[in-house]
Every structure is written in C-alpha cells, then in structure tokens.
Amino acid sequence: MVSFKNILTLFFCLQYVRLSYDTKPEAILQLMLKEWQMELPKLVISVHGGMQKFELHPRIKQLLGKGLIKAAVTTGAWIITGGVNTGVAKHVGDALREHASRSSRKICTIGIAPWGVIENRNDLVGRDVVAPYQTLLNPLSKLNVLNNLHSHFILVDDGTVGKYGAEVKLRRELEKTINLQRIHARIGQGVPVVALVFEGGPNVILTVLDFLHESPPVPVVVCEGTGRAADILAYVHKQTEEGGNVPEGAEPEIISTIKKTFNFGQSEAVHLFQTLLECMKKKELITVFHIGSDEHQDIDVAILTALLKGTNASAFDQLVLTLAWDRVDIAKNHVFVYGQQWLVGSLEQAMLDALVMDRVAFVKLLIENGVSMHKFLTIPRLEELYNTVSELLVILLVFLFILANIQKYWQLFVVHFFLTEVTNLCYKCIYQKGQAIAQSNYVPGNLITQGNSTQNLYVLSVVCFDAFSFHSSEFGQLAVELLEQSFRQDETMAMKLLTYELKNWSNSTCLKLAVSSRLRPFVAHTCTQMLLSDMWMGRLNMRKNSWYKVSIITVYCWHEKDQQNSCLDGRENMCLNAFSIKLSPL
C-alpha cells in the first residue's frame, strides 16, 4: 500500500515509502502529490550511471554538479536517481550539499532504490512513525545506505536481498506516468523527461537503448569525461555517420575499447557493440556534453536544448516549453533563430500565456520579436486576462488597455465595466483613507458608470493613489523592520545589501529606492547612516557622532525636495478636495 506516509530522519526530515515492485505508478504519483505535497514538476531529469564508487575530476564534478542544480532550480525539475550513497547518486548528493550551503531553496530529488540493498533497512519498518536511520555503513557489508541529501525515497521490494533490478521497471513506469501530466494548466504538453548519463557499466548502455525506443522517445545527454559507458557512448557518437553506421576500420578499435573497459570477452564485446549501433540509429536524440566545449557552456543548457531538439516539436511548442521553464535565454538563443517561420497568432498566444504566468522577461522578448501591444490587447484578450490573473494585476491591465488606445475603436461603456470592477477592489481602502470621502455612502463604481470619460479617469487616478499610499506605508514599515533584523544578524552584509543593484527595479539599490520614496525611517536607520558615513568619509575610520552630520545633510536634501514638491502636494490636496465635493450628496 502507498496510502501512508512515513518520515525518515537522516540529519533532515525526509519522506519515504516502501512498496511492492508491481505497485501502480498512478498510485505512487498520487502519494507524491497529495500526501507528500510535492508540486508537479515542469521537467524530470533521470540520472543514470555507475552504482559502484567512482571518482570524477574535481573540475568535471564541479561543472556537472553546478549545471545539474541550475537546471533543476530554474525549471522546477525533479531529479530522479538510485538513491543510495554510492556511485552516481552520491555525486548528485554532493552537488545538493554544495547547493544547500548557499541557498535555502529545496530541490525535489527522488531516490528510487531496491529495498533489499538498503543497509539497516529494518530501522525503516513501521507505519506513521519517525524512524531514526543510521547512515554508518559496515565496511564488510555488500549493502548500501541511503544518501541523506535526497528529499524523498521510494523503496521497491520484490523479496530479494542484495540484488539490484527490482526498481528498474517501476522507475520507468513512474517516469512515463509523470510525462502524461500537463506541464502547466494553460499548456497542453506533458512534463518532458530527459536521461542524464554519468560513467556507468554495460547496463547503462542498455538503459539508453530503452529510452531511445520509448514512445515517445526520451532524449539522452551523455557526459563525456566521466568514464566507462559514458565515454564509450560519446566516442561512438563522434565516429558514427548518418544512419548509424561507423566508418571502415573503426569497428575493431571500438570493440577493443569495450573489452578493455568492461573486461569483456570477444563475443560479449561484439554484442555490446551491436547495442551501441542500435543506439546510434537515433543519434539525433543523443547529446554529448563536452567539458570545456564552446557549444555548451553549462550542462543545464545541454539538457534543455536536448529536449527541444529531441522532441521534434514545432517552434511554437518549443517556445511554450521554454515559457513553462521560465528560461528566456534558451528561447532567445535556440527558438528565436534567424529565418524562423511562425504561424499566424502563435506569438500572440505566447504573449497571452506569458502575461498570465507572469513571465516578464518573455513579454519583453516577444515585444522585441514583433508582437504589438496595440494589436494584441483586443477586448476578448483583455477580458480573458481579467478573468484569469490575480487581483493585484488588474490595475496594471487597465492601464495597458488605456495605453493601447483601444477606446478609439470601441464604445467607452465597455471600458466602464473594467474601471468599475477595479474601483470596487479599492473601495475599502478609500473609506479608510479620507474622512471627507467616508462621510458619503456613495459607491465609486456607480459614480464611474454615471460620469463622463474624463471624470472616470480622474476618479481612477485618485483611487489608485489612495491604494498605493495605503500599501506604501505598510511595506515601508516592513522594510525598516527587515533592515533592523538584517543589521542585527550581520552588519557588513546588511550594508552591502543596501547598495546591491536590483535587476527587477532598473538596477536601482534599496538605498536609492528609499530616498526616492522619501522613506525617512529607513534612511535614518543606524545601518544606513553607517553606510553613508563610510561613503562620505572615504572608508576612513568613523569618528564619534559622525552620523549626525550625515543626518543633517540628508534632512537638508529632503528639505529642498519638499520645497520642490510643495506644488505637487498642493495639487494633490486640491484633487482630494475636488473628489470629496463630487462625492457629496446632491
């Protein structure tokens, strides 16, 4: 049964389940999504390789580990391994440890292992219990412990002890079941699966052949330089001509390499060579990652481009995949290529998906590639966006609607509908903000319906101003509290964060934003004053009360800015007064 959830303690709280080898994969996926509360992935990276201990060159290990983690983090992928603390699964665990030391963001890494090869497995027997698991391995034992850097474990029991293989079929069936799930609610494509090969023995080559013969076939990324099976696959891939044939004279050399690598006899080597040729018949589905090659700077790029190339999808489907992964770099370099032909309306559909999924970089990329917002924002599309996005984006959509000048071609009463709904969202905020407005029981939405277009835009501007002002005070206080907490934890890091350029805010810094928004408590904070003193004094040792001088300068600057904005403040008060008069009873 897979309807229960146990907790595995391996320095962390990890979840696991022990189940029969013939358990339905649909039931396992249901357990993962419902009981374990895992989010459905946008990509599955199935890692295969040697089960025994093997060493990697430090540079290769660093590049592969960094790229694998980047691929998982940026796309929301699941990583599936053998789960034990040896071989390729251990190298994946080492990469996860390095990631955990720099980031608190968890990666779903699922270890699928045979129950019969787990050391101290009796400690895991139980139902709805917390099982303390001992990770120390007996040097004389032929069994293996679980790798404690994985987040979830599926332990497959077929009654055997000390033998691998019970998990192979179930793992493949589970990956197929995940592939049938939709990658996103707005996207009809299934979750893509890619195989990643590190080192490995003869069985890894057979596994690669199985992946290529699947329907649909699974793209394979081979990491050259990791040893044994991976290096042989990379070498044969390089030697193979179109159609899966090898040039004359290459066959004896390849067979000789197989014999030396796996300690095979002649007949075994020839048989494995034939298996390699079968793999090369689908050479286009195999991507070889060359360490140090200019073609692929990182393995995450190799993984994602292998999926785009291997699925034989249309340009639009490839764009949709990159949109789901939120990898605008892949879309820019591998989808929007010179001479690419697009079906009518495909880019507009992608723009709609990008807006709903909040992919800002993709919106910019689509505009750069010819999508016109004036033509895109039609009434039906705006209505669809309004009905699908969160309330926080409604105001932005209305302004986009106005900027696109669609009111030139449509009756203004259609716009009234949207403005009425937006105003009602801010209704409570208005009544909390202004006493003059609160004295009237007039609903702003009704006013908009009755007024003319100029009055409507005027009312909307006041409503938006009140809403922004209300939330500005709240978030300003939160910013000061966060700065105080950061300053207590690490003064140096807190000062660095004040001058860190924020890409999502036009490369502005927190300090610049605080000054521009006139958030005086933030600028008056000790951390900010120390930073300003340090900058003013040229990083000399600060003297006692040096902050006082900086405060005077800051207040003086604000005094000048207050004088410059006095006219604006007066206009703002006039607007509020006029608005209160307009809302007063007739």
C-alpha positions in Angstrom: 0.0 0.0 0.0 1.2 3.5 -0.7 -1.5 5.5 1.1 0.5 6.1 4.2 3.4 8.5 4.8 6.5 7.7 6.9 9.2 10.1 7.9 12.9 9.3 7.5 15.4 11.1 9.7 18.8 11.4 8.1 20.1 14.6 9.6 17.0 16.1 8.0 13.3 15.1 7.9 13.0 13.1 4.7 9.9 11.3 3.4 9.9 7.7 2.2 7.6 4.8 1.3 8.2 1.1 1.0 6.1 -0.6 -1.7 5.8 -3.6 -3.8 7.5 -3.8 -7.2 4.1 -4.1 -9.0 2.5 -1.0 -7.5 0.6 1.1 -9.9 2.6 4.2 -10.9 -0.6 6.3 -10.8 -0.9 5.5 -7.1 2.7 6.4 -6.4 2.2 9.8 -8.2 -0.9 10.4 -6.2 1.0 9.7 -3.0 3.7 12.2 -4.0 1.3 15.0 -5.0 -1.4 14.6 -2.3 0.3 13.1 0.7 3.8 14.5 0.3 2.5 17.8 -1.1 5.0 17.8 -3.9 4.5 20.3 -6.7 4.2 18.7 -10.2 7.5 19.2 -12.0 8.0 21.0 -15.3 10.8 18.7 -16.1 12.1 15.3 -15.0 15.9 14.6 -15.0 16.5 10.9 -14.8 20.1 10.4 -13.7 21.8 7.1 -14.6 25.3 5.8 -14.2 27.6 3.6 -12.2 26.3 2.1 -9.0 29.8 1.4 -7.6 32.1 4.1 -6.2 33.9 6.1 -8.9 35.9 9.3 -8.9 35.4 12.4 -11.0 38.0 15.1 -11.9 37.3 18.0 -9.5 36.6 20.4 -12.4 34.3 18.0 -14.1 32.5 17.3 -10.9 32.0 21.0 -10.2 30.8 21.8 -13.7 28.3 18.9 -13.8 27.0 19.4 -10.3 26.6 23.1 -10.8 24.8 22.7 -14.1 22.5 19.9 -12.9 21.4 22.0 -9.9 20.9 25.1 -12.1 18.7 23.1 -14.5 16.6 21.8 -11.6 16.3 25.2 -9.8 15.5 27.3 -12.9 12.9 25.0 -14.4 11.3 23.5 -11.3 12.5 20.0 -12.2 12.5 16.7 -10.3 15.8 14.8 -10.2 15.5 11.0 -10.0 18.4 8.8 -9.0 19.2 5.4 -7.5 19.1 7.0 -4.0 22.0 5.1 -2.4 25.1 6.7 -1.0 27.5 5.4 -3.7 28.1 5.8 -7.4 26.3 8.5 -9.4 23.7 9.1 -6.7 26.4 10.1 -4.3 27.8 12.6 -6.8 24.3 14.1 -7.1 24.1 14.3 -3.4 27.4 16.1 -3.2 26.1 18.7 -5.7 23.0 19.1 -3.5 25.1 19.6 -0.4 27.0 22.4 -2.2 23.7 24.0 -3.2 22.3 23.7 0.3 25.3 25.6 1.7 24.5 28.6 -0.5 20.7 28.5 -0.8 17.7 27.5 1.3 15.7 26.6 -1.8 14.9 22.9 -1.7 15.2 20.7 -4.8 13.0 17.7 -5.2 15.4 14.8 -5.5 13.8 11.4 -5.5 15.8 8.2 -4.8 14.3 5.0 -6.1 16.2 2.0 -4.7 15.6 -1.7 -4.1 14.5 -2.4 -0.5 16.8 -5.5 -0.4 20.1 -3.5 -0.9 19.5 -1.0 1.9 21.7 -1.3 5.0 19.8 -1.0 8.3 16.5 -1.3 6.5 14.8 -2.9 9.5 15.1 0.6 11.1 12.6 1.8 8.5 9.9 -0.8 9.2 6.8 0.9 10.6 3.7 2.9 9.8 3.2 6.6 10.6 6.4 6.7 12.7 9.5 8.8 12.8 12.3 6.3 12.1 15.8 7.3 13.1 18.1 5.9 10.4 21.8 5.1 10.9 23.9 6.2 7.9 27.1 4.5 9.0 28.0 1.6 6.7 29.7 -1.6 7.7 32.9 -1.8 5.6 32.4 -5.5 5.1 28.8 -5.2 4.0 27.7 -5.5 0.4 24.7 -3.3 1.1 24.4 0.5 0.9 22.9 3.2 3.0 20.6 5.9 1.6 22.0 9.3 0.6 20.8 11.8 3.1 20.8 14.7 0.6 17.8 13.4 -1.3 14.4 14.8 -0.3 12.2 11.7 -1.0 12.7 7.9 -1.3 10.7 5.2 -2.9 12.0 1.8 -1.7 10.9 -1.1 -4.0 10.5 -4.6 -2.5 10.4 -7.7 -4.7 11.5 -10.1 -1.9 15.2 -10.3 -3.0 18.2 -9.3 -0.8 21.4 -7.7 -2.1 20.2 -7.5 -5.7 19.5 -4.5 -7.9 16.9 -4.5 -10.6 13.6 -4.5 -8.7 13.3 -0.8 -9.1 14.1 -0.5 -12.8 10.6 -1.2 -14.3 8.8 0.7 -11.6 11.0 3.7 -12.0 10.5 3.8 -15.8 6.7 3.4 -15.4 6.6 6.2 -12.9 8.6 8.5 -15.3 6.1 7.6 -18.1 3.2 8.5 -15.8 4.7 11.9 -15.0 5.2 12.5 -18.7 1.5 12.2 -19.2 0.7 15.1 -16.8 0.3 18.5 -18.2 3.3 20.8 -17.7 1.0 23.8 -16.9 -2.7 24.4 -16.7 -2.5 26.7 -19.8 -0.2 24.3 -21.7 -1.3 21.1 -23.3 2.1 19.5 -23.4 3.2 16.8 -21.0 6.0 17.0 -18.5 9.2 16.3 -20.5 11.7 13.6 -19.4 15.4 13.6 -20.1 18.0 11.0 -19.3 21.4 12.1 -18.0 24.3 9.6 -18.1 27.4 9.7 -15.8 30.0 6.9 -16.2 28.2 3.5 -15.8 28.6 -0.1 -16.8 27.2 -2.1 -19.7 23.7 -2.0 -18.3 23.7 1.8 -18.7 24.1 1.4 -22.5 21.1 -1.0 -22.4 19.1 1.6 -20.5 20.0 4.3 -23.1 18.7 2.0 -25.8 15.4 1.5 -23.9 15.0 5.3 -23.5 15.5 5.8 -27.3 13.0 3.1 -28.1 10.3 4.5 -25.9 7.2 6.0 -27.4 7.7 8.9 -27.4 11.5 8.5 -27.2 13.4 10.1 -24.3 16.3 12.4 -25.2 19.7 11.4 -23.6 22.5 13.6 -22.5 25.9 11.9 -22.2 28.5 13.5 -20.0 31.8 12.8 -21.8 34.8 12.6 -19.5 33.0 10.8 -16.6 34.4 7.4 -17.6 33.4 3.9 -18.9 29.9 3.7 -20.6 29.5 7.5 -20.9 32.9 7.8 -22.7 32.2 4.9 -25.0 28.9 6.3 -26.0 30.5 9.7 -26.6 33.3 8.2 -28.7 30.9 6.1 -30.8 28.6 9.1 -31.2 31.5 11.0 -32.7 32.6 8.2 -35.0 29.1 7.3 -36.3 27.9 8.6 -39.7 24.4 9.4 -40.7 22.1 6.3 -40.4 24.0 4.8 -37.5 26.9 3.3 -39.5 30.6 3.5 -38.4 33.4 4.0 -40.9 35.5 1.1 -42.0 38.3 0.4 -39.6 36.5 1.9 -36.6 34.7 -1.3 -35.5 37.8 -3.2 -34.3 39.0 -0.2 -32.4 35.6 0.3 -30.6 35.4 -3.5 -29.8 38.9 -3.4 -28.4 38.0 -0.4 -26.2 34.9 -2.2 -24.9 36.9 -5.3 -24.0 39.4 -3.2 -22.0 36.8 -1.0 -20.3 34.5 -3.8 -19.1 36.9 -6.7 -19.1 34.7 -8.5 -21.7 35.5 -11.4 -24.0 35.2 -11.1 -27.7 31.6 -12.3 -28.0 30.4 -10.1 -25.2 32.2 -7.1 -26.7 30.7 -7.7 -30.1 27.2 -8.0 -28.6 27.6 -4.7 -26.8 28.9 -3.1 -30.0 25.7 -4.1 -31.8 23.8 -2.5 -29.0 25.7 0.7 -29.4 25.0 0.7 -33.2 21.3 0.4 -32.3 21.6 3.4 -30.1 23.3 5.4 -32.9 20.3 4.8 -35.3 18.7 7.5 -33.2 21.8 9.6 -33.0 19.8 12.9 -33.1 18.3 12.1 -29.7 21.7 11.8 -28.1 23.5 14.9 -27.0 27.1 14.7 -25.9 28.2 17.2 -23.3 31.8 18.1 -23.9 33.6 19.6 -20.9 35.1 22.9 -21.9 33.4 23.0 -25.3 32.2 26.3 -26.6 28.9 24.8 -27.8 27.5 24.2 -24.4 28.8 26.4 -21.6 26.8 24.7 -18.9 25.1 21.3 -18.7 21.8 22.9 -18.0 21.8 24.4 -21.5 22.7 21.0 -22.9 19.8 19.3 -21.1 17.2 21.8 -22.1 18.4 22.1 -25.8 18.5 18.3 -26.0 14.8 18.3 -25.0 14.0 20.9 -27.7 15.9 19.0 -30.3 14.8 15.5 -29.3 11.1 16.1 -29.1 11.0 17.2 -32.7 8.4 19.8 -31.7 7.3 22.8 -33.7 8.8 26.3 -33.0 5.7 27.3 -31.0 5.8 24.1 -28.9 9.5 24.8 -28.1 8.6 28.4 -27.2 5.9 27.1 -24.9 8.4 24.7 -23.2 10.9 27.5 -22.5 8.0 29.6 -21.2 7.0 26.9 -18.8 10.6 26.5 -17.6 11.0 30.3 -17.4 14.2 30.1 -19.4 14.2 33.2 -21.6 17.9 32.6 -22.5 17.0 29.2 -24.1 14.2 30.8 -26.1 16.3 33.7 -27.3 19.3 31.6 -28.4 17.6 28.4 -29.6 13.9 29.2 -30.5 14.0 32.7 -32.0 16.6 31.9 -34.5 17.2 33.7 -37.8 14.7 32.7 -40.5 12.2 31.0 -38.1 8.7 31.0 -39.5 5.8 31.5 -37.1 2.1 30.5 -37.6 -0.3 33.4 -37.6 -1.4 34.2 -34.0 1.2 31.9 -32.3 3.3 34.7 -30.9 0.1 36.4 -29.6 -0.9 33.2 -27.9 2.5 33.0 -26.3 2.2 36.6 -25.1 -1.1 35.8 -23.5 0.5 32.8 -21.7 3.4 34.9 -20.6 1.2 37.6 -19.1 -0.9 35.0 -17.2 2.2 33.1 -16.0 3.9 36.4 -15.0 6.9 35.9 -17.3 8.2 39.4 -17.5 11.4 38.6 -19.5 9.3 36.7 -22.1 6.9 39.6 -22.5 9.9 41.8 -23.3 11.4 39.2 -25.7 8.1 38.8 -27.6 7.7 42.6 -28.0 11.3 42.6 -29.4 10.3 40.0 -31.9 7.3 41.8 -33.3 4.3 41.4 -31.0 2.5 44.7 -31.0 0.6 45.5 -27.8 -1.7 47.8 -29.7 -2.9 44.9 -31.9 -2.6 42.3 -29.1 -4.8 43.9 -26.5 -8.2 43.3 -28.0 -11.4 43.2 -26.0 -11.6 39.4 -25.8 -8.0 39.0 -24.8 -8.3 41.7 -22.2 -11.4 40.0 -20.8 -9.6 36.7 -20.7 -6.7 38.3 -18.8 -9.0 40.0 -16.4 -10.8 36.7 -15.7 -7.6 34.7 -15.2 -5.0 36.9 -13.4 -4.9 37.8 -9.7 -6.5 41.0 -8.5 -3.0 42.5 -8.0 -2.6 42.7 -11.7 -6.0 44.1 -12.6 -4.9 47.8 -12.3 -1.9 47.2 -14.5 -4.1 45.6 -17.2 -6.4 48.6 -17.2 -3.5 50.9 -17.7 -2.2 48.7 -20.5 -5.7 48.9 -22.0 -5.7 52.7 -21.9 -2.2 53.0 -23.3 -3.0 50.7 -26.2 -5.7 53.3 -27.2 -8.3 50.7 -27.8 -11.0 53.1 -26.7 -10.6 54.7 -30.1 -12.2 51.7 -31.7 -14.7 50.6 -29.1 -17.5 52.2 -27.1 -16.3 53.7 -23.8 -19.1 51.8 -21.9 -17.0 48.6 -22.3 -14.1 50.3 -20.5 -16.6 51.4 -17.8 -17.1 47.7 -16.9 -13.4 47.2 -16.2 -13.0 50.5 -14.4 -15.9 49.8 -12.1 -14.5 46.4 -11.1 -11.1 47.9 -10.4 -12.5 50.7 -8.3 -14.6 48.3 -6.2 -11.3 46.4 -5.3 -10.1 49.7 -3.8 -13.4 50.6 -2.1 -12.4 49.7 1.4 -9.1 51.5 1.0 -10.8 54.7 0.1 -13.1 54.6 3.1 -10.2 54.0 5.4 -8.1 56.9 3.8 -10.3 60.0 3.6 -12.7 61.4 6.1 -14.5 63.5 3.6 -15.0 60.6 1.3 -16.0 58.3 4.2 -18.9 60.6 5.1 -20.6 59.8 1.9 -22.1 56.4 1.3 -21.6 56.8 -2.5 -20.2 53.7 -4.2 -17.3 54.8 -6.5 -18.3 52.2 -9.1 -21.7 53.9 -9.6 -20.0 57.2 -10.0 -17.9 55.9 -12.8 -20.9 54.5 -14.6 -22.7 57.8 -14.4 -19.8 60.2 -15.2 -18.0 61.0 -18.4 -14.7 59.6 -19.6 -12.6 62.4 -18.2 -14.2 62.1 -14.8 -13.8 58.3 -14.9 -10.0 58.6 -15.4 -9.8 61.3 -12.7 -11.6 59.1 -10.2 -9.5 56.1 -11.1 -6.3 58.1 -10.6 -7.4 59.2 -7.1 -8.4 55.6 -6.2 -5.1 54.2 -7.4 -3.2 57.0 -5.5 -5.0 56.1 -2.2 -4.4 52.4 -2.7 -0.7 52.8 -3.4 -0.3 55.2 -0.5 -2.0 52.8 1.9 0.2 49.9 1.0 3.3 52.1 0.7 3.1 52.8 4.5 2.7 49.2 5.3 5.6 48.0 3.2 7.8 50.9 4.3 7.4 49.7 7.9 8.2 46.1 6.8 11.3 47.3 5.0 12.6 49.1 8.2 11.9 46.0 10.3 13.7 43.8 7.8 16.7 46.2 7.7 16.8 46.1 11.5 16.8 42.3 11.6 19.5 42.1 9.0 21.6 44.6 10.7 21.5 42.6 14.0 22.5 39.4 12.2 25.4 40.8 10.1 26.2 44.5 10.0 28.6 44.2 7.0 26.2 42.1 4.9 23.3 44.5 5.7 25.3 47.4 4.5 26.2 45.6 1.3 22.6 44.8 0.6 21.7 48.5 0.7 23.9 49.1 -2.3 23.1 45.8 -4.2 21.7 46.6 -7.7 18.2 45.1 -8.2 17.6 43.9 -11.7 13.8 43.9 -11.3 14.0 47.6 -10.3 16.0 49.0 -13.2 19.3 48.3 -11.3 18.3 50.6 -8.5 19.5 50.0 -5.0 17.5 49.7 -1.8 19.0 53.0 -0.6 18.1 54.8 -3.8 14.5 53.4 -3.7 14.2 54.6 0.0 15.4 58.1 -0.9 13.1 58.4 -4.0 10.1 57.2 -2.0 11.0 59.5 0.9 11.1 56.7 3.4 12.8 58.7 6.2 12.8 55.9 8.9 14.8 53.7 6.5 17.4 56.3 5.7 17.6 57.4 9.4 18.4 53.8 10.4 21.8 53.2 12.0 22.8 50.8 9.2 22.0 53.4 6.5 23.8 56.1 8.4 26.9 54.0 8.9 26.9 53.3 5.2 26.5 56.9 4.3 29.2 57.9 6.7 31.5 55.3 5.3 30.9 56.6 1.7 31.3 60.2 2.8 34.4 59.7 4.8 36.1 57.7 2.0 36.1 54.5 4.1 38.1 56.2 6.9 37.6 55.2 10.5 34.3 56.8 11.7 34.5 59.3 14.5 32.0 59.6 17.3 28.8 61.4 16.2 29.8 61.4 12.5 26.3 60.2 11.7 24.9 63.4 13.0 26.5 65.4 10.1 25.2 62.9 7.5 21.7 63.2 9.0 21.8 67.0 8.7 22.9 66.7 5.0 20.1 64.2 4.4 17.5 66.3 6.1 18.7 69.4 4.2 18.4 67.5 0.9 14.9 66.4 1.8 14.0 70.0 2.8 14.9 71.1 -0.7 13.0 68.2 -2.2 10.0 69.1 0.0 10.1 72.7 -1.4 10.2 71.3 -5.0 7.3 69.0 -4.3 5.2 71.6 -2.4 3.4 72.5 -5.6 2.7 68.8 -6.3 1.4 68.3 -2.8 -0.9 71.3 -3.2 -2.3 69.8 -6.4 -2.8 66.5 -4.6 -4.8 68.2 -1.8 -6.9 70.0 -4.5 -7.6 66.7 -6.2 -8.8 65.1 -2.9 -10.9 68.2 -2.1 -12.5 68.2 -5.5 -13.1 64.5 -5.2 -14.8 64.8 -1.9 -17.1 67.6 -3.3 -18.0 65.4 -6.2 -19.0 62.5 -3.9 -21.0 64.7 -1.6 -24.8 64.3 -1.7 -26.7 66.4 -4.2 
